[in-house]
């Protein structure tokens, strides 16, 4: 505890971020992508297919299936989505109803990250240097400012954008990981809340398909607790051990253990993934580890460091998986927040100007693209869209303009504020990165959403298949990927039999093949009646067959 802290923070720098702008920023991040779209290929629509299968009674809650093929794990996310479809699907529609609990999980991730950083910053070792004549930041104000910085760092990460808005098991795992991070951070301060959180967090991860990561986090947490100088943290160790046993028992009971180890294709591929996926949190986290290196065994550094290290190792073991690396983002954001009291003014200015340039240019590009599609001026972007997405028509939706214009105006005001004489708050260096990411995400999910939905959903393909296959019929789909099976069932409304060993006879069959694969158009006892493809896919085709029929 005699190691000097590198943080020099006056009271005026511990100003908290105003709550209404912070809530608006979080809303601009969470809400876009929730409304007005179909499930996207491939993990998103596959997960939605399992949820819809349970909701309509085609498969059991404890054994979800698609086309007769059982799920490969992650029962909890399927049950959450199915329950929401049961409750709200009748008046919201199944896709939106399925996304509701996952939007709440994303909100939970943001809340857990804020409170984890807040409690870690309250520890004695994390406090800034006491000035000789006073004036240093008060502990609670300092902790609040650090927590605001951690939340902004998480919002600024690029990897959370798409994966954080899907209805996939990884978002449930992310919530469990963030809740575990909160439990570890709050153990010396909120004993009951921390115990309840860890009892929920590890089983949630185990039932969402990540029991090995959950147990690895528990082992790291036990090591930290047993070495802690806080008696409350040492008393937390039995609860952590019990939560790990419960998670292991649930994983065994539900058959959630799955090993898919895969060596990465060299070291550059996972390094490249980390560079863009966790930007800018990884850069600030690296700075924290250097500047606070003498404090590496203290809670505010060791807890987020091990919390980020376990998912990073899991990502490597899974061949450079971005979905495993997703779990490292909350602890990495907490680490990034502790870099803020030690940042030099030149580095902070570089982050600001890079953010202004990059995100302003990206927002301008989205607006130019939208105006080209809407008015034809300039002509080249619209012409490129027609080449890549033939048949796309941008319908008039003036409601999408309102949030886009409001977000663009808010960005201009934020840039003006940041480039003014506002140099004191700790979190100032992360306002523009977080605001820029939220701005571009909101613009893309309003102005460009119809085009993205047209390109990334299977609806156009299903509508083409529907011209050849009667509604409500039986369709065999041997060897089809699960995203196509889910689309056939949820968007086409057909009864799909995907298991080649299933003896059930269907009058129609679909086969998805690349032109380079032989045997795509020949099936004994079947006649090909159509070959369809997605408008944005120039290679893979879906061949439609009818049993014993003459070619049409």
N, C-alpha and C positions, 0 to 999 in steps of 0.2 A: 504494500500500500504506500511505500515511500517513493515509488517510481513517479517522477513528475509527469503530469499530463500534458500533451501537446496542445490542448484546446485553450485558446485565449478568447473569451466571449464576454463582452460587456453586457449590461442589462438591456441596452437599447437593441442589441442584436438578437435578443431572445423574444422578439415580438412574434406573436402567433399569426398565422395566415388567417385573414378574415373568413368566418365560417360560411357565409352565403356564397362568396365566389368559389370557395373550396367545394361546396356541395354542388354548385352548378358545373364545375369542372368534372366532378365524378359522374354527374348525370350525363354530361356530354360524352363521357367515355363508355358508360354502361349501356345506355338506352339505344344508341344507333346499332343497327344490326339485329335488334330484337324484333322489330316489326317489319311486315311487308316483304318477306322473302320466303322461298322454299328452303328446305334442308339442302345443303351443298354436298357435292361429292368430296371425299368418299366416306370419311369417318363420321361426319355429321349426319348424313342421311342413313348410314348403317345403324348408328345408335338410335336414331329416331324410329327406324324400322322395328327394332326390338321393343321399344316403348309402345308403339302403336299395336304391335302384335299382342302384347299383354293386355292393353286397354280394350281391345275388341274381343278378347277371350280366345284368341287363336293359340295362345301358349300360356303356360302356367307362370305365376309370379316368380317362383323359385327356379324355373327352367325356361327362360325366354328363347325363342327360336325364330328363324327366318326361313320360309320355304321348307320347313322340316329340318333345317340344319341348326343344331344347338349353338348357343352363344359360347364364346371362349372365355368367359369370366365377366367380372364387373357387374354383379347383380344389383347392387345398390343404385347406381345411376339409372338403370332401366326401370327399377321400381319407382324411383322419384318421378321420372318423366311420365310413366304410365298412370301414377296416382294423380298427377296434375291434369293429364288428359281426361281422366274420369271426372274430375271436379269442374274443370273449366273448358274442356274441349267443345262442349255443345254451343257455347256462345263466343268463344275466342278462336275456335279452329284448333285442330290438333297440333300443327307445327308451333304456333305461338304458345299454346298451353304447355307444350313440352319444354319450351325454352324458359318459362317463368322461373322454375326452381333453380335453374342454372344461372340465371341473372342474379337471383338472390345469393347464390353461392359466390359469385364474383364480388358482390357487395361485401359479403362476409370476409373474403380474402383481403379486401382493402381495409376493413375495420380491424381485423386481426393484425395486419402488418403495422397499422398505426399504433395500436396499443402495445404490441411487442416492442417497438422502438421506444415508446414512452417509458415503459417499465425498465428497459435496459439502460436508458439514459439517466434514470433516477439513482442507479447504483453509485456508490461513493467513488469508485475508480473511474467512472465515466465523466465525473463533474469537471468543469473547467477550473483553471488556476484561480485561486483567491488573490485578489489584488491587495496591495499593501494598505491602501486607503479606502477599500471597499469599491463597490460599483460593478462587481462581477455579476453574471446572470444568476438569478435565483434558481434553485434546483428544479422546481416544477415548471417554471417558464422555459428554462433551458430544455427540459425533457419534452415539453410540448412542441418547441421549435424543431427539435431533432425528429420527432414523430411526423410533423408536417413534411419535413424533408424526405423521410422514408416513403411516405405515401406518394409524393411527387416523383421520386425515383422509380417507384413501381409503375406508375402511370406512364412514365417516359420510356419504359422498356418496349422494344419492338416485338419481342416474342410473345407477349401477353395479348396482343391485339386480336389475332384470329382465333387462337386456341382458347382464349378467355371468353369468346362469344359463341362457342359451339356447345352442343348438347352431348359431349363426350365424357367418358369416365375420367379423363385427365383433369377436367375441371373439378370434379369431386375429390380427386386425389390432391389437387392444389389446395382446396379448402381444408382438407385434413392436415396437410403440411403446414399451412399458415396457422391453423388452430393449435397445432403442436408447438410451433414457434412462440405463440402467445403464452401457452401453458408454461413453457420453460422460462420465459421472461418474467411472468407474473408470479412465479412460485414464492419468492420472498415477500411479496406485497399483498397478493390476493390468493391466499391458500385455497379456499373453497372453490373459487372460480377456476384456478389452475388445475385442481384435481378433477373437477367435472370436465374441463376442456380436454385433458389428456385421455380421460376415459372414453370420450367421444372421438377424439382425433385419430388415434391409432386404429381402432376398429373400422372407422370410416375409410381410411386408406386401405386396410386389408380387404374390405368388402367391395372396394372399387378397383381391385386388380393390382394393387401395389403392396402386398404383405411383406415382401422382402425389404423394400425401402422403409416401410413402417418399423420393422424390427431393427434395421440398421440405425434409424434415427433414435429409437429407444435405447440402443446400446450406447450411442454417443451421448444421449441425455443422461444416462446413468453415470457415465464417467464424469461428466461435468458436475452432477449433483453430489456425488460422493466426495469430490475434491473441493466442494464449495466451502467458503468461510461463513456462509449464511446458514444458520441452524434450520430455518424454514425450507431452504433448498435441499438440505440433507434429509429432512423429514418427507420431502416430496418423492424421494427415490422409491419407496415401496409402492406408491401409487403408480409411478411410471412403470415399474416392473409388472404390477398387476394388469395395467392396460396393455402391455406387450403380450402377456399370456392370453388375455381375452382376444386380442387381435389374431394371435396365432391359432387359437381354438376356433374362432369364427372362420378364418381362412380355410382350415382343414375341414370344418363341417360343410362349408359351401363349395368346396373344391376350387378355391381361388389360387392355389399354388400353381404357378406356371413359370417355366424357365425357358427363356428365348435368347440365350446368350449368343452374341454375334460380334465378331471382331470388327472394329472400325476399318474403313478403307484408307489406311494411313493415318497419320496424326494431323494432317492439314485439314481434313474434312471436319472432324469435331472442333478443331480450333477455329476454323472459318465460321462454323455454326455458332460458337460462343461469341465471336466478335460482333455479329450482327444481331443475334437473338437476345442477348443480355445488354446491349448498348442502351444507355450510357452507364448502367449500373455497375458493369464489371470494371470499367475504368476507375470510377470513384471508389469501388470496393478495394481494388488493388492499392490505391492511394492510402486508404484507411489502414490496410494491413501493414503498409510501410511506416506511416507516421505513428501508428499505435503499436508498433511491433514489441515494445517493452511491456505492453498490456495484453499480450496475446492469450494469456491464461485467465484473464478476468472475464466475467460473464458477458459484458457488452460486446466483446470481440469473439470469445470462444463459442458462444451459442449460435450466432449467425454464421460463423465460419464453418463449423461442423454441419450446420443445417444446410448450407449451400454445397459443401463438399460431398455429402452422401448422394444427392441427386446427380451431381456431375460425374461421379464414379459410375453410377447406374447408367447414365447416358452413354458413357464409353463402353460399358459392358453390353449395351444393347445396340452397338454398332453406330454410335453417334445419334441417338434418338433425341429429336427436339421435344417430344412429349415427356420424356423423363427429365430433360433439362428444365422444363417449365417449373418443376417443383423447387428449383434453386432460386427463382426470381424473388420471392418475398424476403428470404434471409439475405440475399445479395443487396436488395434495396435497403435493408436495415444497415448493413455494413456501409453502403454508399452514403447514408445520412451522417455517419460519424466522420466522414471526410470533410463535411461542410465547415466545421469550426477551424480546420487547418488549411483550407484552400487559400492560395495566394491570389491577390487581386487580378494578376495577369491571366491566370488560368480560368478564373471565374469569367473574366471578360471574353476570353476565347470561346468558352461554352456558349455565352450569350450571343455573340455575333455569328457563330456557326449555326445556332438554332434559328436566329432571325433569317439568315440567308437560306438555309435548307428548307425550312417549313414554309416560308413565304413563297419560295419558288415552287414547292410541291402544291401548295394551295392554288397558286396561279395556274399551274398545269391542269389541275382538276377543273377549274372554272373555264379555261380555254377549251378543254375537251367537251365540257357540257355545252358551251355556246356553239361549238362546231356541230354537235349532234342536233341541237335545237334549231339553229338558224342557218347552218351550212357555211358559216364564216368563223374561222378559216376552214377551207374545204378539205384539207389533207387529213386531219384527224378523223373526220366522219368517214372519208373514203377508206381509211385503214380499218375502221370498225366494220364497215360493210364487207371488207375482204375476209376479216378474221371471224366475224359473226354474221354470216349471211342470213337474211330474214328478220333481223332485229329491227323493231320499230319502237322509238321512244315516245311513249304516250305523255300527254300533257298532265303534269301533276304539280300544280302551283304550291301545294302545301309543303313540298320538299324544299322549295326556295326559302321559306321563312326561317327554319333553323339554320340553313346554310348561310344566309345573309347575316343572321344574328351572330353566328360563330365567327364569321370573317370580321365583322365589326369588333367583336370582343377581342380577337387576336390583335387588331390594330391598336386598340386601347391598351392591351397588355404590353405590346412592344413599346408604346409610348411611355408607359409607366416604368418599364424596366430600364429604358435608356435615359430616364430622368435621374434625378438625384435621390435615388432610393437604394442606398448601398449597405444598409445595416442588417436587415433580417437574414438569419442563417440560411433560410430556404431559398433565397433570391436566385441562386445559380441554377435551380431546378425548375423554376416557374416556366421559363420559356420552353425547355424540352418537353415537359409534361403538357403544357398548353398547346404546343405545336403538334404533338402526336394526337391529342384529342381533336384538334381542329381538322387535321387531314382525315382522320377516321370518320368524323361526322360528315365532312364533305363527300367522301367516297360513299358512305352508307346512306346518303340522301340523294345527291345529284347523280351518282353513277350506279346506284343500287339496281335499277332495272337491267342495265347492261351486264353487271356482274352476276345477277341472278340468272339471266338468260344463258350466260356462259358456263356457270358453275353448277347449275341444277340439271336434273334429268327430265324436267317437265317437257321440253320441246321434243325429246326423243320418245317419251311415253305417249305424247299426243300423236306422233307419227305411227307408232305401233298400234295405237287404238283404232286407226283407220282400217286395220287388217284383222284385228282380234276383237270379238264381241265383248262387251262389258260384262263383268261378273263371271267370266268363264274360267276354265282351268288352263294354266300355262306351265309346261315343263321348262325348266331352266337348268339343265345339268351343266355343272362347271362354271356357272355364271358367278361373278364376284358379288359380294353381299350388298354392295351399294346399288347395283342394278336390281337385285332381288327386292331390296327394300323399296325402291322406286316403283317396281312393278306392282307390289302389294299396296303401298300407301297412296301413290298417285294414279295408278292404273285401275286399282280396285279388283285385280285378278287374284285368284287362288293359285299360288305358285308352289310347284313341287321342284325343289332344287336338288334333292338327294337322288343320285343316279340309281341307287339300289332300291328306291321306293317303287313298288309294283303298280302304284296308281296310274291309270291311263288318262292322259290329257289329250284333247284334240289339237292343241297348238303347242309349239315349242319355240323358244328363242335361244340362239347361240351367239355369244359375243366372241368375235375373232378378229385378229389383225389379218390383212391381206397376205401377210408373209406366212401365216399358219396354214398348213394343208388341211383339207377335209372340212373347211368351213361351210361349204355349200352342198355337201353330199351327206345324206342320212338315209339309211335303208328303211323303207316303209314310210318315208316322209317326202313331201314335195315343198321346195322353197317357194314361198309366195311373195316375199318382199325382202329387201335389204335396206335397212335404215341406219343412219348415223346421227350423232349429235351435231348440231350446226357448227360447233367450234372444234370438232374433231375430224381431221381429214383422213385418218387412217382406219381406226377401229370401226367396225360395223357390227350391227346386230341383225342377224339373219332370222327371219320369221318363217316357220314351217307349219304346214298343216298335215295331219295324219292322213295318208292315202288319198290326197286330193290332187286334182289336175292343176297344173300351173296356171296362174292368172296373169 
